[in-house]
Amino acid sequence: MSAADRDRRNDRAVTLGFVAVGVIAAAAAAAVPANRSVLIALAGTAWLGALLTRLVVRTPGHPALVAESVHAAHASTIDRLAMELDLAGPAVYVPTGTDVRLYVARTDGPLPDDVSDALVTDAGARGLSVAPVGAALLARLDDPRSAESTDERIRRLTEAIVDRFELAGGIDVDRDGECVTVTVTDASIEDLGRRDHPIGSVLAVGLAEHLDRPVRVRVEGDRVICSWDRPVDSNTDSS
């Protein structure tokens, strides 16, 4: 199988995954009236994620206005869900062993043991877990768990953001231990602070996969800041 054929196959699988989640959420909305508004919004989030992924991946030099409009709708849907569920915690990208989920909690506290379900309730904790756009985009890259340093992983992720997906004109990287700050110039999709912005999403998902640890994201102007906890084993090398 050629690389192009493999890419097309991955694209179809990722898009169908988003669509399937949307269909399941829509069906659940019909069956569970009490959570209908939340489940309908979840279905919309999945379908918008599928559309945004197709726009960014399949259209070189994708029309910025179209991609930005789709992302705005995607982010607004997540915002609506967070508001309905009274969730004010930061964006955390959590590896589950099989994929990475974007998790938004009520507060910034300990993470639940399982974030695989869309609506998370764990020992009194409440949160929202959705498939991030970054996971779909990174499905086209090589195995993120390959034996490379964290610095090398960051370099490859930022190169993909600029050269592969054309999401930015340039990126400057500054790493300090368990925190990396990227300064973005000429972002093709504006408002880096919107939830699950493709640039922050790609970086956070790629790091969460590589480190096998949750990655928190915050944005300050043109800077996207990703941080993660130091390994429990202090001798573990995360450089």
N, C-alpha and C positions, 0 to 999 in steps of 0.2 A: 504494500500500500504506500503510495507516495505521500509526501508531507502535506501537499495540498488536499489530498483525499482525507487524510487523517484530521486535518483542521476542519474540513467540512463536516466530517462525522462528529467531531467534538462539538462544533457549533450547534448541530441539530440536537445532540443529546442534551446540551445545556439549555437550549431554548425549550425543548419539550419538557425538561424538568420544571422550569418556571411555569409553563402552561399547565402541567399536571397539578402543581400545587394550587394554582388558581382555580382549576376545576374542582378539586377536593374542597377548597374553602367555600366555593360557591354552593356546592352540594350540601355542605354542612350548614351553611346559612339557612337553607330551606328546611333542614331537619331540626335545627336548634334555634327557635325564634328568640330566645333570651339573649343570644349573642349574635343576632343577625347582622347588626350594623358593623360590628368588629370583623366578623368573618367576610362580609362583602368587601370591606376595605382591604382585608388581607388578600382576597382574590385579585383586587385591583392592583395591589402592590406587586404580586407575582407576575401579572400580565404586563405591567409597565416595565418590570425588570427584564422580561423577555424581549420586549421591543427595544429598550435602551441597549441591551447587549447586542442585538442584531445591528443596530445603527452604528455602534462604535466598532464592532469587529468586522462586519461585512462590507463597510463602506469606507474605503480609504479617503481621507480628507472629508469625512462625513460632514454634512451641513451643520454648522455649529448651532444655528438657531433651532433646528429641529431637535438635535440631541439635547440641547439645553432645555427646551420646552418639555421633552419627555422626562428628563431627570427632575425638573421642577415638580411635575405631577407625581413622580415616584416618591420624592422626598416629602411632598405635602401629604401624601397618603400615609406615610410612616408617622409624620407629625400628628395627623388626625388620630391615628390609632393610639399614639402615646398620650395625647390629650384625653381621649375617652377613657383610657385605663389609668390616668393620673400617674404617668411615668415621667420622672424628671432626671433620671440618672444619665451618665455619659454614654457615648457609643463604645461598646466593647465587642471586639471581634474574637469569638471563642471557638477554639478547635474542639471538635467532638470525637475525633478518631476516624471519622469518615468524611467530614467536610468542615467548613467554618461557618458559623452563624453570627449575624449581627444581633447583639442582645442589648435591649434597653430596659433598665430596671427602674423601680420607683425611686431609689436613692443609690448613691455610690457606695456600695457595701460589698460584702462577700457574695460571690457568684453561686448560683444553685448548682447542684451536681449534674443536672441534665437540662440542656437548653435545646434539645432536638425538636420539641413541640413548639408550635407557633405561639401559644399562650402558655406561659410557664407559671406554675404555682409549686413551690418547693419549700416546705417547712415555713409557710407563712409568707415567703417571698413571692412577689408578683412581677412579671416582666413579659416583654414581647421579643420573640425570636424570629428573624426573617432571613431568607437567603440573600446575601449581599451581592451587589453587582460585581465587585472585585473578584469573587470566586468564579463567576462565569467567564470573565475576561482572562483570568489566569489559567483556565482550562486549556488554553492554546499554547501555553509555555511548557518548558520541560518540567520534569518531576521536581517540585519545590523541596522535597525531602532529600535531595541529592547531597552528597558529602561536600558541602562548601561552607565557608565561614559566613557569619552573619553580615559582615561588611560586604562580602561578595554578593550575597543575596540582595542586599539593599541596592548595590550597584546595578544588578540585573533588573530589579524591579523598576528603578528610576529610568533606566534605558528603555524598558518596555513602555512606560508611561509616555515618554517623549517620542521615541522612534517607532514603536510598534502600533500603539493606539492613538498617537498624535493628540494626546490630551493636554499637553503643555509645550510651550516653546523651549523651555529650559527649566532645570531643577538644580539647586545647590543643596548639598547634603552636609549636615553637621551632626555627628553622633557623639553622645556623651554617656558611656555606660549602657544602661538599659533604657535609653531614650534616644530617638533620632528625630531631628527636625529637618524638614525639607522646605526650602523657600522656592515658591513656584512663580515663574514668569510666563505671561501670555497663556493662561489657562483657556482651553477652547470651550469649557463649560464653566461659567462664572459662579461666584458665591461658593467658595470652598467650604464654608461653614454649614452648608445644607447637609442634612443627614445622608449618609452613604454616597457622598460625592465620589465619582469614579476614581479620582486621584488618591484620596485618602483610603478608599476602599481597597484598591489594588495593593497599596503599600501595607495596610494593616492585615489583609487576608494573607498576603505572601509571607509576612513576618510570623503571623500566628501559625501558619502551616509549618514554616521552617523551625520555629522555636518550640512548637507544641505547647504554647502558653498563651493565655488571653492577652490581647493587645488593646490598649485604650487609645482613643483618638480625641484630640482637641485641636481647634483651629484658632490662630491669632492672625488676623489679616491675611497676608499671603503666605503664612507659614502653617504647615500641617505637622503636628507633633504626635508621634506614636511612642508609647511607653509600655513597658512590661515589667513584671516582677523578676527579681533575681532568683535563679534556681535555688531550691531548698538545699541542694548539695552545692555548697559554696565553691567546690573544686571544679564544678561543671563549667566548661569553657563555652561562653556564648559570644565570643568575638569573631 
